[in-house]
Amino acid sequence: MPWDYPQAYTLPLQPQEQDIDGLQHTNNAVYVRWCEAIGWSHSEALGLGLADYHRLDRAMAIRSASYDYLQATRLGEPLTLGTWLTASDGKMTMERRFQLIRNSDQATVLRGRWELICVDISAGRARRFPPEFSAIYLPAMVGQADAP
């Protein structure tokens, strides 16, 4: 697939009836939900799940999110969503990118970007990465130089 970055972590998807809005295409809110699902799945695959976040009293929270809705998708269309960790200051922040591709024509139908900040769960304040976050997330970064 024509991914924006190498080594995409992917999730196959197909819009279901409940995902379709009055205009007969996938509702924009569904794409946001899918990005959240793949973000958690990717983190768990790397070795940091929700239980780890609670144990460490740290979480990566979305500070800002943006989505470019490029083309519509329809009921039952096979799609593949990819995600990457693309940047970090190595201390408190990370960036996660998303790309949704329609399998039939390889068209990119959505791109998304999250700016994430590490917070302590108990107080909701910005905090430095715990050692586990640095050890797991930083090696998973795909740098901007890797983009086509």
trRosetta pair geometry for C-beta under 8 A, 3 or more apart (Angstrom, degrees):
i j d omega theta_ij theta_ji phi_ij phi_ji
1 8 7.5 -47 72 29 120 149
1 80 6.3 -117 -81 75 164 142
1 82 7.5 180 95 -39 139 137
1 101 5.3 140 -168 80 129 170
1 106 6.1 -174 -140 -135 71 95
2 101 7.1 150 53 -115 76 139
2 106 5.6 85 6 169 107 115
2 108 7.3 -94 88 -46 106 101
3 6 7.0 125 93 -96 127 23
3 8 4.7 -140 -125 -39 150 127
3 82 5.6 -57 -122 92 114 173
3 99 6.3 145 -141 71 69 148
3 101 7.8 -85 -83 -37 64 139
4 97 7.0 -93 81 140 135 141
4 99 5.3 164 3 -60 111 150
4 108 7.9 63 -46 -105 102 147
4 111 7.3 69 -36 -120 152 118
4 147 5.8 -11 164 -138 85 92
4 148 6.6 -120 -152 21 49 97
5 8 6.8 123 78 -74 82 78
5 82 8.0 -175 54 136 89 127
5 84 4.7 -33 78 -24 148 168
5 86 6.7 -129 -79 -100 160 105
5 97 6.8 108 -5 74 136 137
5 142 4.7 97 176 129 132 148
5 146 5.6 62 -145 109 85 111
5 147 5.7 -43 -85 -92 80 69
6 142 6.4 -176 56 -139 75 130
6 146 5.7 -92 14 175 101 124
7 84 7.5 101 87 -106 78 109
7 142 6.6 -176 59 -86 104 129
8 82 3.3 -33 -166 -151 133 125
8 83 7.0 105 -162 37 81 32
8 84 6.5 -79 -115 -55 60 97
8 99 7.3 -83 -119 52 135 111
9 38 7.1 150 109 178 101 102
9 41 7.5 176 149 106 121 96
9 42 4.4 108 105 -112 158 106
9 45 6.5 166 -145 63 133 150
9 82 6.7 130 63 -156 43 65
9 83 5.3 -38 65 63 98 82
9 84 7.1 150 14 -79 89 52
10 38 8.0 -42 -161 -140 21 128
10 80 5.4 -9 -163 -177 119 105
10 81 6.7 146 -154 79 62 48
10 82 5.0 -29 -94 -94 78 75
10 83 8.0 166 -84 16 35 69
11 34 7.4 -177 93 -174 135 94
11 37 7.0 152 -179 110 171 105
11 38 4.6 -132 -2 -98 140 107
11 41 6.3 99 -79 65 126 158
11 80 7.2 153 74 -159 41 59
11 81 4.8 -18 60 61 94 100
11 82 7.9 179 20 -77 69 33
11 83 8.0 21 0 -2 105 105
12 78 7.0 -26 -165 -162 101 90
12 79 7.3 141 -163 82 53 51
12 80 5.6 -32 -103 -102 59 76
13 34 6.0 10 -102 -134 157 135
13 78 7.9 136 80 -160 47 45
13 79 4.6 -31 72 74 93 102
13 80 7.1 161 21 -95 80 24
13 81 5.7 42 -7 -12 128 107
13 100 7.8 -39 45 -141 136 108
14 76 5.8 3 -179 -147 111 33
14 77 6.6 176 -140 72 72 38
14 78 5.7 -29 -89 -97 97 48
14 79 6.6 162 -84 20 41 84
15 19 4.3 -136 -156 90 84 138
15 20 6.2 96 157 -61 122 83
15 26 4.5 -120 -104 -87 141 109
15 30 7.0 67 -120 137 95 158
15 73 5.7 153 -25 120 134 109
15 74 6.7 -158 58 124 141 20
15 75 5.5 -104 100 -108 106 35
15 76 6.7 -59 68 -9 77 27
15 77 6.2 26 22 38 103 84
15 79 7.4 59 -25 -1 81 129
16 19 5.1 99 52 1 62 107
16 20 7.8 -125 101 -14 36 90
16 75 7.4 35 -162 -141 14 79
17 20 6.0 -59 -158 22 36 113
17 75 6.6 32 -87 -128 51 120
19 26 5.2 -15 146 -132 107 83
19 27 6.3 -147 179 23 55 89
19 30 4.5 74 -148 -116 96 157
19 75 7.7 153 69 -101 98 66
20 24 6.2 2 -176 -146 115 37
20 25 6.7 177 -140 100 78 7
20 26 6.4 -57 -94 -89 55 42
20 27 7.0 141 -156 -24 10 85
20 74 7.5 38 -110 -156 115 53
20 75 5.3 -18 -65 -69 140 97
21 24 7.5 -83 75 -21 56 18
21 25 6.7 -19 42 65 90 57
21 26 7.5 57 -1 159 90 14
21 27 4.1 106 -45 -79 114 94
23 72 7.8 -111 120 -127 116 141
24 74 6.9 7 148 -128 82 96
24 75 7.7 -65 -172 -15 74 105
25 72 3.8 -59 -142 -167 153 117
25 73 6.3 116 -167 63 92 39
25 74 5.7 -64 -116 -86 68 64
26 30 5.2 -104 178 64 96 139
26 31 6.8 97 130 -48 121 89
26 72 7.0 160 31 -169 79 69
26 73 4.5 5 3 71 127 94
26 74 7.2 -126 -26 -76 83 18
27 30 4.9 104 68 -10 80 103
28 31 5.8 -47 -163 26 46 113
28 32 7.1 46 144 -17 69 100
28 67 7.4 142 -170 103 102 144
28 69 5.9 -59 -114 -80 106 146
29 32 5.5 -50 -157 33 44 116
29 33 6.5 46 147 -20 69 102
30 33 5.5 -52 -151 36 36 113
30 34 6.3 38 150 -20 67 104
31 34 5.6 -52 -148 36 33 113
31 35 6.5 36 152 -21 65 102
31 67 6.4 123 113 -160 128 148
31 69 7.1 173 20 -99 166 97
31 100 6.7 -93 -138 -25 107 158
31 110 5.3 -166 -152 -122 141 168
31 112 7.4 169 149 -53 109 134
32 35 5.7 -52 -151 33 32 112
32 36 6.7 33 150 -18 63 103
32 65 7.6 81 -133 144 103 148
32 67 6.8 -95 -79 -46 83 153
33 36 5.7 -53 -153 35 33 113
33 37 6.5 34 150 -21 65 105
34 37 5.5 -53 -148 35 34 113
34 38 6.4 25 158 -12 68 104
34 81 5.6 -171 152 -68 119 164
34 100 7.4 62 106 -92 142 129
35 38 6.1 -57 -144 41 30 102
35 39 6.1 37 155 -25 64 108
35 67 7.7 -131 -30 -94 154 118
35 81 7.3 -142 -85 -171 56 139
35 83 7.4 127 -147 -88 71 123
35 98 5.0 -55 -120 -81 107 164
35 112 5.3 -49 -106 79 148 163
35 114 7.6 152 157 -40 127 120
36 39 5.7 -54 -147 33 29 116
36 40 6.6 25 158 -13 63 104
37 40 6.2 -59 -154 38 29 106
37 41 6.2 26 152 -17 65 111
38 41 5.3 -54 -141 41 37 115
38 42 6.0 41 158 -23 69 104
38 81 5.3 -135 -50 115 154 124
38 82 8.0 176 175 -163 154 8
38 83 4.9 155 130 -16 120 135
38 98 7.1 118 73 -119 135 110
39 42 6.0 -54 -147 34 26 110
39 43 6.5 25 155 -17 61 107
39 83 6.3 -159 -82 -154 58 165
39 96 6.1 59 -118 159 107 163
39 114 7.3 23 -102 13 143 156
40 43 5.7 -57 -148 37 32 111
40 44 6.2 30 155 -17 67 107
40 49 7.8 56 -175 -137 86 68
40 50 7.4 2 -148 -49 114 98
41 44 5.8 -56 -148 39 30 110
41 45 6.2 31 153 -21 65 107
42 45 5.6 -54 -147 36 31 112
42 46 6.5 29 154 -18 64 105
42 83 5.3 -104 -46 85 153 128
42 85 7.9 171 141 -35 135 93
43 46 5.8 -58 -152 36 31 110
43 48 5.0 -67 173 80 92 90
43 49 6.8 138 115 -92 96 40
43 60 7.7 -162 -104 35 140 129
44 47 7.7 88 -176 -47 30 8
44 48 7.1 -105 -89 76 34 41
44 49 4.4 46 -110 -89 89 91
46 136 5.2 112 147 172 108 107
46 137 6.9 70 147 -86 155 55
46 140 5.6 -35 -120 -67 134 154
47 52 7.7 78 141 -53 62 166
47 136 5.1 -134 66 -127 111 134
48 52 4.8 -118 -149 82 64 148
48 53 7.0 85 170 -53 96 79
48 132 6.8 133 -95 142 113 110
48 133 7.0 57 -99 -101 159 64
48 136 5.4 145 -31 100 114 160
48 137 7.4 -25 8 -53 147 93
49 52 5.3 106 53 8 58 101
49 53 7.3 -106 113 -5 37 91
50 53 5.4 -49 -150 31 37 116
50 54 6.6 33 154 -15 66 103
51 54 5.9 -55 -151 38 33 109
51 55 6.2 35 151 -21 66 108
52 55 5.5 -54 -144 38 33 113
52 56 6.1 18 160 -6 67 112
52 132 6.9 -140 179 138 121 150
53 56 6.2 -68 -146 47 24 100
53 58 6.3 -115 -150 82 65 54
53 59 4.6 51 -163 -91 125 82
53 121 6.6 105 152 -56 93 134
54 57 7.2 23 -170 -76 33 46
54 121 6.6 -47 -111 39 53 171
56 130 5.0 -131 -167 18 126 162
56 132 6.2 -119 -90 43 146 134
56 133 7.7 148 152 -37 163 98
57 120 5.3 12 144 -158 95 87
57 121 5.1 -127 -158 34 56 97
57 122 5.4 -17 -154 -11 116 105
58 118 5.8 -5 -170 -170 108 100
58 119 7.1 157 -151 81 59 37
58 120 6.0 -44 -92 -105 61 52
58 121 6.7 -113 -57 -20 10 88
58 127 6.3 -110 -114 78 101 127
58 129 7.4 104 175 -144 152 42
58 130 5.2 -166 4 -12 157 113
58 133 6.6 -91 120 -41 142 132
59 118 7.3 158 80 -149 33 55
59 119 5.7 -23 62 61 83 86
59 121 5.3 82 -11 -75 113 94
60 94 6.2 -25 -143 38 133 124
60 116 4.4 17 176 174 103 131
60 117 7.3 152 -153 70 60 23
60 118 5.9 -36 -96 -90 63 61
60 119 7.9 134 -113 16 17 77
60 133 7.6 143 -56 -137 104 128
60 137 7.9 127 -62 -96 144 155
61 116 6.6 147 70 -155 32 74
61 117 5.8 -30 62 64 86 76
61 118 7.7 127 15 -122 80 13
61 119 4.9 8 -1 7 127 126
62 65 5.4 0 -177 -49 130 108
62 114 5.2 -75 -125 -156 98 116
62 115 7.3 94 -162 70 60 53
62 116 6.0 -46 -97 -99 44 71
63 93 7.7 -35 2 -126 143 103
63 114 8.0 119 39 176 64 76
63 115 4.6 -59 63 103 104 98
63 116 6.5 159 2 -120 90 15
63 117 4.7 67 -51 -9 121 110
64 114 7.3 166 87 -154 49 50
64 115 4.6 23 48 38 88 114
65 112 7.0 -4 -172 -173 91 105
65 113 7.2 168 -151 88 49 52
65 114 5.0 -12 -103 -104 83 76
65 115 7.6 -140 -66 24 44 68
66 112 6.8 173 91 -150 50 61
66 113 5.2 -1 56 55 92 95
67 98 7.9 -21 -113 67 86 126
67 110 6.3 -16 -170 -166 99 106
67 111 7.4 164 -155 87 52 45
67 112 4.5 -14 -104 -102 77 95
67 113 8.0 -171 -75 23 43 61
68 110 6.7 157 81 -155 60 53
68 111 4.7 5 50 56 109 91
68 112 7.3 -161 21 -74 65 48
69 109 7.7 -9 -161 158 58 71
69 110 5.8 -14 -112 -106 51 89
70 107 7.8 -153 110 158 121 99
70 108 6.0 34 58 112 157 81
70 109 5.5 -160 66 -160 95 29
70 110 6.2 -162 16 -77 90 34
70 111 7.0 56 -28 0 122 86
71 102 7.2 -65 90 -20 131 132
71 107 5.9 2 27 136 158 131
71 108 7.8 126 16 99 111 45
71 109 4.3 -87 61 -125 92 80
72 109 7.4 -85 62 -156 8 118
73 77 5.1 -135 -170 61 93 140
73 79 6.1 -1 -138 -68 153 136
73 100 7.8 -81 -39 141 143 129
73 102 6.3 -175 -106 -91 103 108
73 109 5.5 64 -51 170 103 165
74 77 5.2 92 60 -26 69 120
77 102 6.1 -32 160 -140 127 100
77 103 7.7 172 165 31 79 90
77 104 7.0 -81 -156 -7 96 120
78 102 7.7 103 86 -166 58 58
78 103 4.2 -30 106 27 104 138
78 104 7.0 120 56 -39 94 82
79 100 5.9 4 178 -176 122 97
79 101 6.7 156 -161 81 70 45
79 102 5.7 -43 -105 -105 81 49
79 103 6.3 -142 -94 -18 23 88
79 109 7.2 -67 -129 34 122 137
80 100 7.4 166 85 -153 41 54
80 101 5.1 -14 61 61 89 97
80 103 6.0 90 -13 -72 99 92
81 98 6.6 -17 -171 -165 97 101
81 99 7.4 160 -155 84 52 43
81 100 4.9 -19 -102 -102 77 81
81 101 7.9 178 -83 21 31 67
82 98 7.0 152 83 -156 53 51
82 99 4.9 -11 59 60 101 91
82 100 7.7 -176 21 -80 67 35
82 101 7.2 27 -3 -2 107 107
83 96 6.2 2 -171 -179 108 102
83 97 6.8 164 -150 85 58 51
83 98 5.2 -18 -98 -99 82 70
83 99 7.9 178 -76 21 40 66
84 96 7.1 168 85 -153 42 59
84 97 5.2 -6 57 55 91 96
84 142 4.6 -44 -174 30 131 130
85 88 7.1 9 166 -42 110 110
85 94 5.8 -36 -153 -177 105 122
85 95 7.2 123 -164 78 57 53
85 96 5.7 -37 -100 -99 58 73
85 137 6.1 -161 -152 -168 169 86
85 140 5.1 67 40 109 131 100
85 141 5.1 -80 111 -99 101 57
85 142 6.7 127 74 14 56 77
86 95 4.9 -55 65 96 92 105
86 96 7.0 140 9 -119 88 20
86 97 4.9 42 -23 -8 137 114
86 141 6.8 91 -153 -158 10 78
86 142 5.6 -38 -108 71 62 82
86 143 7.3 102 -169 -133 63 15
86 144 6.5 75 171 -70 103 66
87 94 6.8 155 87 -160 55 49
87 95 4.1 25 49 28 96 119
87 141 6.9 91 -87 -151 16 119
87 143 7.4 78 -88 -130 68 52
87 144 6.5 21 -73 -42 109 99
88 93 6.3 172 -146 95 59 59
88 94 4.5 -13 -96 -103 94 73
88 95 7.2 -146 -63 13 53 71
88 137 6.9 120 -78 130 156 112
88 138 6.1 -113 66 -106 154 76
88 141 5.9 -108 6 -89 110 137
89 92 6.3 -10 65 44 121 69
89 93 4.9 52 10 48 109 97
90 129 7.7 -98 166 15 38 137
90 134 7.1 51 -165 -126 68 102
90 138 6.4 52 -117 -110 75 128
91 128 5.4 -62 -177 -131 77 88
91 129 6.4 -162 -177 5 24 96
92 117 5.9 7 152 -154 93 78
92 118 5.0 -123 -151 34 60 103
92 126 6.0 42 -165 180 135 104
92 127 7.1 175 -120 95 101 27
92 128 5.8 -78 -74 -109 86 45
92 129 6.6 -151 -87 -31 36 76
93 115 6.8 -16 -164 -175 112 86
93 116 6.5 146 -158 83 60 59
93 117 5.4 -25 -99 -100 77 67
93 118 7.4 -119 -66 -2 34 82
94 116 4.6 -15 63 64 86 114
94 137 6.3 -72 -93 167 149 138
94 141 8.0 -134 -141 -95 101 103
95 113 6.6 -15 -170 -167 102 93
95 114 6.9 162 -156 83 52 57
95 115 5.9 -24 -103 -105 78 57
95 116 7.0 -178 -87 17 25 86
96 113 7.3 156 83 -155 52 45
96 114 4.5 1 55 52 98 107
96 116 6.2 52 -7 -21 103 124
97 111 7.3 -21 -171 -170 94 88
97 112 7.0 153 -162 85 48 57
97 113 5.5 -13 -107 -102 70 73
97 114 7.9 -153 -70 23 30 69
98 110 7.0 -19 119 119 107 100
98 111 6.6 153 86 -162 68 41
98 112 3.7 4 51 53 117 101
98 113 7.3 -142 21 -59 80 36
98 114 7.9 60 -16 -11 106 94
99 108 5.8 -53 -167 -135 100 111
99 110 7.2 164 -152 90 35 63
99 111 5.5 -4 -102 -107 71 74
99 112 7.9 -155 -62 24 36 70
100 108 7.0 109 74 -160 52 63
100 109 5.1 -59 101 64 101 90
100 110 4.0 26 34 48 118 101
100 111 7.8 -142 20 -65 74 36
101 106 6.1 -14 -174 -155 118 47
101 107 6.8 156 -153 79 67 35
101 108 5.7 -42 -96 -96 73 55
101 109 7.0 143 -119 8 20 85
102 105 5.8 14 95 45 111 82
102 106 7.2 -82 75 -25 68 6
102 107 4.9 3 39 56 110 89
102 109 5.3 80 -34 -33 98 124
103 106 7.4 11 -158 -73 25 51
108 111 6.5 23 166 -53 125 93
117 126 5.5 -47 160 -117 124 102
118 126 6.8 85 79 -158 63 65
118 127 5.6 -87 121 73 99 69
118 128 6.7 10 86 159 142 12
118 129 5.3 -155 -68 -79 165 59
118 133 6.6 78 -107 164 134 174
119 124 5.7 -4 174 -157 133 38
119 125 6.2 155 -152 78 85 25
119 126 5.7 -55 -98 -93 72 39
119 127 6.2 98 -147 16 25 89
120 123 5.1 28 86 40 114 92
120 124 7.1 -65 75 -15 67 15
120 125 5.6 3 35 55 100 79
120 127 4.7 67 -38 -15 90 143
121 124 7.5 17 -163 -68 23 54
129 133 3.8 -128 -163 83 102 126
129 134 4.8 123 116 -50 135 84
129 137 7.4 -125 -138 45 140 129
130 133 5.3 100 54 2 68 100
130 134 7.6 -138 97 0 37 89
131 134 5.7 -59 -151 40 37 111
131 135 6.0 34 156 -20 71 111
132 135 5.7 -57 -142 39 29 111
132 136 6.1 8 165 -4 66 114
133 136 6.4 -71 -142 47 24 96
133 137 5.3 -9 179 9 68 123
133 138 8.0 83 134 -22 63 88
134 137 6.9 -55 -108 49 16 90
134 138 5.3 7 -166 -10 57 127
135 138 7.3 -1 -70 33 6 103
135 139 7.5 -6 174 -3 39 112
136 139 7.3 -82 -168 37 18 98
136 140 6.9 5 153 -13 58 120
137 140 5.7 -73 -156 39 36 113
137 141 7.3 57 151 -49 68 86
138 141 5.9 -26 -163 -13 41 115
142 146 5.1 -92 176 60 89 150
143 146 5.2 113 66 -7 70 99
144 147 5.7 -31 -169 2 51 116
